[in-house]
Amino acid sequence: MASKFGLAGGIPERRVRPIWDAIDSRQFKNALKLSTALLAKFPNSPYAIALKALVLERMGKNDEALSVCLTARDALFNNPNALVDELTLSTMQGVFQRLDHLDMATSCYEHACTKYSNNVELLMGLFNCYVHEYSFVKQQQTAIKLYKVSNEEKFLLWAVCSIQLQVCCGDGGEKVLLLAEGLLKKHIASHGLHELEALNIYISLLEHQLKYTDALEILSGKLGALMTIEVDRLYLKGKLLAKSGDFAAAADVFQKVLEQRPDDWEGYLHYFGCLMEDETAFIKDSDPMHMQNPAACEKLQISEELFDSRMSDAVSFITKLMEANDNSSRCSHLALIETERQKLVFRKGDSAKVVADLVLYFSRFGHLACFSSDIEIFLQHLDGNCKSEFLNKVMEEQTSNVADQTKALGRSISVFKIKSLVVDAAEDSHILDLENEAVNMMETFCRNLTLSRDLDLQETMHGEELLSLACNVLVQLFWRTRHFGYLLESMLILEFGLAIRRHVWQYKLLLVHLYSYWSALPLAYERYKSLDVKNILLETVSHHILPQMLASPFWSDLNNLLSDYLKFMDDHFRESANLTYLAYCHRSYSKVIEFVQFKEGLQRSSQYLVAKIESAILQLKQNSNSVDEQEHILEKLNYGTHFVELSSEIRCKSLTFNEDLNLRPWWTPTYDRNYLMGPFKRVSCLRENRATEIKQSHDRVLKNIEIRSLFPRMIYLSMHSASASVKENTEANGSSTDLKLAEELKVLLERFTKIMDLSFHDAVEHVIEISSGDKLLEVLSSDIVDWMNFAVFLNAWNLSCHEIKGTDGFNTWKLVSSLFRKIVIDTMKQAGPLVSSIGVDLSILVRLISEPLAWHALIIQSCIRSLPPSGRKKKKGAVEQSSSFSSKEMQDSIPCLCDSMDLIMKWLNEQLDKQNDEKLKAMLSTIDGSNEPGKVLKTLQSAISLMSSSDLGTTIFHAVHSWNPGDVAGKIVSGQDKYLSELLRICKLKSKLLQSLRVQL
């Protein structure tokens, strides 16, 4: 190509280099000046034009950049003498790709490859374009062409990998795998294979077709030598044997694997899977400690005699392994306990033997942080007496002298964790016992704080987990007693831990949920931001704060949260193909499939859909006081039609739930479930029901997405349907169009009620009976705010069709205002001072005011805008009467709404009028010692008073003494006040708007 002869895109390189240097140093103005001068000298050069487009794109002038780049494309297409090289095309591709016009880049490469059909560089560029388009069939075709031109093995593997993607990520049938297999066989026969990745992709291809015997032959033949690490080859051989059904031979192979890797837990699981002839053991699971589910094992897959024989052989084999490794292998010990667990599963074991083995395991590995998670699965198979016996023996073992203080601390932490697993707080623990347990945890932490004196600030403290454990106990105590002092204590000790180590994410996550629960959301958001969540963690971690923010009045912070998340996702979708192509070039074919599947999983993310929908609804909420602004936003949202289509497709899509729920505190297993809001239950029941809770939460997420995606369109239709209902001259304003809008709104209302598991008729009856007082609000088991939204949209529809009629002055305007008032009164019943009670559910009030009331106000504004001017002569007849009647109904409904708003604002003002010192005093009085809470805090304060700089070191000593309970409590009060103030601000704006509408009517 031209670039190889000192030319860049046909231009001498010395003229181009200064432009690239300016771009690399981000001197874009200088780069634009140089590129303009270059273009003046080479006006017909596609490369010179593309270079200017690149500079403009980097400067953020996207429209101008696209126009210039299209000019370069035209120059390439229309000038038969134009130089076509990879440098020109790749420059254009970069611009088109970043401007979301991949099809343009592809067309350029297709044109070039038509002109130079055997050019490898251009074909690779075309392949790259198809990778970015995720066009797997065209990838395959281009890769095969590359293979024919160059006869290189890597291009054949590109084709095979593209075929695999058609099956696992596209709509290709299994038959295309035969084509891939045939291509590989032909190549192997003439050239063989020379790379380990080539062998792996060949075997995975055979596995996908269930050709395990063929795969074993390949692995045992000459090609198997490509896998130079023997244990890896044995591992793969064992899996293939097991999948082919030869479990006995597979077990022998896994024994050889374990002899070389005695601490490989996954190897033990596969070994036991072979012994039990359990195929599920070879299904990839996200949990590395995944074991056979006892609930799913109703009978043995093998005879009882064979089971006994194989368990006996396993015990002998594992015992020999342990002896050969001086009993130092942790996984060997666990495997020995697993043999006893397997016996218990099939009612052939001895619980006493399991207890004895667990105690032995504690004596050797009880100091490890993973100890409790290691044995949790085994404890599930023991009854209450055996668990108590195990706990007693472990506590006896704990008291035995351990020379190493760090190990002794680790053992103490393990015992605390075992107690939380074994002892059920509801049945077996008195409140005093739980308090003493939390005190013991705090004493242990303070006593061992000296161990961390010489550690770097970024290193984990010794005993760091103790504060989290104590927090969990205190939250249990709060749930049981409803005494807020325990909740305050839990926050104080976590803040104490952060004073010593600011980076401990476990403390921060717990505080995020505790502050959110106590209406101190600004503090929760502050703690979340300090986690510095970036990149993929935005997908897996943001569920800790996003649901609370969606139901909060902090719209600016919510906008930042949603924008950061959506930006990451969109950037990843735009750039992930770069990683995929890089994996192709580096011959990492397993990564190719992994990257594509990862990207598809993110595209189907439920949270991604929620964020897109809520971002649109947030814009509508922020501008809900102005009809003109609302219509402008709805126009940008295509009047909500895209979201309606999305709602129709939800059930057809296989959405992914990528949130890491394992990081959530025990009292809130899912984003919409908080046990602290309800009555106390056995903690062990919560653990048992966790899987069910998660499944139900996923169902609720789907339902929520379906409903919320209807809102933008329903708001648009409601505004225009209501407006049309009061127009003076229906013929002049296009009645047929208006009727179509009303009909569409009816369809969406019916879909709304169907999602809520009710017929349209039943839903209408429910809201009417509740608003009139014939039924209680509890009848609507679903989200009450959604039903309020339904009533608002129902009113807008009824203004056009007049199908819902009542007696005694009933109308749907009155329905909306009455239902709104009832929800407000019902919500305010439990209102109390936030410093000493949860009181009113502020999130319900926030959503009630910012959504249904906002939409209702927009409908009223739309109606008022359509009313004839007061000085204009009105036409006589039915239209005038109907219009004036609607106006009176609107006018009569507003005072009820204003009274409801006054009720909310009165309570908010009462809370905010109290002096902060008074609130702080009331909050601290919950832990002053006159009541039950306060013991943990006193223990901590006593320990701090005895700490010296020589024991702790200067850094920790100053950190400990910088912590002040009063300061922490003061921040909580300020956070609550900030929440109330922001809610009051929104209330005042809405109340002022309603009053102005009342005056206009």
C-alpha positions, 0 to 999 in steps of 0.5 A: 500500500501507499503508506509503505512507501513513505506515503499516508493515504497517498500524501507524503507522511511529513505533511500528515505527521504534524496533524496527528501529533496535534490530535494526540496532544489534544491541540484540536484547533491547531489540528483543524488549521493544519488539516484545512491547509492540507485539504487545500493542497490535496482537495480530492484526497479522501484521506485529507477529507477524512482527516479533517472529519476526524478532527471535527469529531474530536472537537465535538462538532458531530454534525459538521464531522458527519457531513465532511466524512460523507464527502470523503466517502463520496470522493472514494466512491465517485473518483475511480482514480482515488487511492483506496488504502487501509489508513484512509478507510480506518480513519473514516471508520473511526469517525463513522463508528463514533457518530453511530453510522456503522453502515457507512463505514461498512459500505466504504470497506465493501466498495474497497473490497470489490475493487481489490478483492484479494487484499488481506488488509482491506478484507480484515477491515471489512471483517472488523466492520461486520464484527461491529455490526454483530453480523455473524454470517457476513463475518463467516463469509469474509473470514472464509474469503481471507482463509482462501486468499492467505491460507492462514489458520487464524482466518479459518478459526475466525470463520469457525468462531463466527459460526459458533456465534451464529448458534449461541448468540444468533438464530443459526441452527445446529446444522451450521456447526457441521460446516465448521467441523468440516472446515476444521477437519479438512484443514487438519488433514492438510495442515494440522493445528498449531495453536492451543486455542485452535484445539480448544475451539475444535473440542468446544465445537464437538461438545456443542454437538454432543460428540464427546467420543470424537472429542476424546479421540482428538484429545488423546491423539497428536493434537492433544499435545498442544495442551502442554499442561498435563493437569489441564488435559486430564481435567478436560478428559475427565469432563468429556468422559463424564458427559459421555456417560463413562463416570467410572473412568471419569472418576479415575481421571479426576483422582489423578487431577486431585493428586496433582491439585489437592486443594482444587475444590471444583475438582472435588465437586466433579469427582463427587459428581462422577461417583454419584453419576450426577450430570448436573455437576458438570453444568457451569454454575456461578457459585464456586461452592455449588453443591448438589441440592438435597431437595432435588435428590429424592433417590440415588442414581446408583444402587445402594451397594455401589453408593456405599462402595464408592463413598468408602473408596472416596474416604480412602482416597481423600485420606491418602491425599491428606496424609501425603500433604501433611493435612494442610490441604483445606479442600481435602478436609472439606471433601472428607466432610462432603462424603459424610454429607452425601451419606446424610442426604441419602439417610445413610450417614451419622450426624455425630461424625459430621459434627466431629469432622466439623470440629476438627476442621475448625481446629485447623482452619477456624481462623480463616475468614472463609470458615463459616461460608465453607461449613454453611452447607453442612450445617443445613443437614444437621438438626437443632441438637446437633447444631447446638452440640457443634456450637458448644464444642467449637466454643470449647475449642476456641478457648484452647490456647493459640499462640498467634493472636491474629489466629485467635481473633480469626477463631473468635470471628468464626464463632460469632458467625457460627452463632448467627447461623445456628441460633435463631434470634426469634426462638432461641435468643433472649434480647439480653443475650443478643445485646451481650453478643453485640457487646462481646463483638465490640469488646473483641474488636477494640481489644484487637485493634492494636494488631492493626497499628502497623498496617498501611491505611489501604490494608484490611484491619484485623477484625474488620468483620466484627463491626458488620456482625455487631451491626447485624445483631443490633438491626435484629434487636431493632426489628424485634423491639422497634426501639430506634436506639438499636438502629442508631447504635448500628450506624454509630459503630459503622461510622466509627469503623469508617473513621479508622478505615475510610475505604471499607465498602461493607460498612458503606453499603450497610450505612446506605441501607440504614440511612435510606430506611431512616429517611436520611437519604442525602447521607445514604447517597453521600456514602454511595458516592464514596464507594466510587462505583465505576464501569461494570459495577454500575450495573451490579452495585447501583441497585443499592441506591437507585430504587431509593433515589427513584422515589426521592425528591432529589431529582438532580442527584437522580439525574446524575445517577441515571446519566452516569449509568446510561453513559457507561452502558451506551459507551460499552455497547459502542466500544465492546466490538473493539475488544471482540475484534482485538480478541480475534486478532490475538487468537483468544477465541473463547474470549470472543464468544465471552465478550459477545455474550457479555454484551448481549447480557447487558443489552437485555439488562432489566436495570438498563430498561428501568434506567431508560424509562425512568430517565424519560419520566424524570424529564417529565416530572422535572418540567411538569409545571409547564404544558409547553415544556412537557410537550417539547419533551414528549416530542423528543421522546417521540410522544412515548410510542417507543416505550409502548412498543417496549412494554409489548415486548417485555414478556418476549424478551429474556431479560437478565438480572445482573445485580449482585444481590449477595451484597445486600444486607439480610433485612433487604434481600431485594430492592423492593423488600425490606423486612424492617417495614413489617412484623418480626419473623424468624431469621432462619425463615428469611434465609430459607425463603431468599430464593423465592423472594428474589424470584418474586422480585424479578416478576415485580420488576417485569411488571413495573417496567411494563407499567412505567413504559406506558406512562409517557404515551399515556401522559401525552394522550391524556393531555390531548384527550382532555384538551379535545373534550373542552374545545369549543368547536370539535369539527374545526379541531378534527374530532376524528383524530381526537377520538382516535387518541381517546380510543388509544388511551382506552387500549392503554388503560386496559393494558395497564389493568391487565398488567395489574391482574384486573379487568378494566371494569373491575379496576374502575369499580375498585377505584370508585368504591375506594374513593367513595369510602365503600372499600379500604385502600388495602383492597388494592394490593399492588402499588397504591401510587400506580392506582392513583396514576390509573385514576388520573389517566382514567379521568382524562379518558372519561372527559372525551367518552363520558362512559363512567357516570355516577349519581349524587354529583359523582364525576371522575374529577371528584374521583381523582381528588377524593382518592388522592385525599384518602391516600394522603390521610392514610399515609399520614396516619402514622406520621411522627417525628423522624428522629424517633420513628419511621413514621410516614412513608415519605417515598409514597408522598414524593411519588404521589406528588411528583407523578399522579398529581403532576400529571393531573395538573397537566391535564387541568392546564391542557383543559384551561388552554383549550377553553375559549377566552373569557371575552369571546362570544361562545356558541350556543348549544350542547358544546357550550354547556358541556364545556362550562360543566367540565370547567365547574367540575375541574374548579370544584375538584381543586380545593380538595387537592389543595387541602390534601397538600396543606395537610402534607405541608403542615406536617413537614413544617412542624418537623422542620420548625423544631430546633436541631438541638431538640431533635438531636437531644431526642435522638441521642436520648434513645441510647442514653442508658435509661432504656435498653439500647446503649450498651454497645456504645458504652462499651465502645466509649469505655474502650476508647478512653483506655486506648493510648497512642503507643498501643494503637499508633498515631494514625489509628489513635487520632482516627478513633478520637476524631469519631463523635456520636453527637456529630454522627447523630447531627448529620442524620438529623441534617440529612432528614431535614434536607429530605423534608425541605426538598419535599416541602419545596416540591409541595409548595410549587405544586400547591402554588400551581393548583392555586393559580389554576383555580384562579384561572377557572 
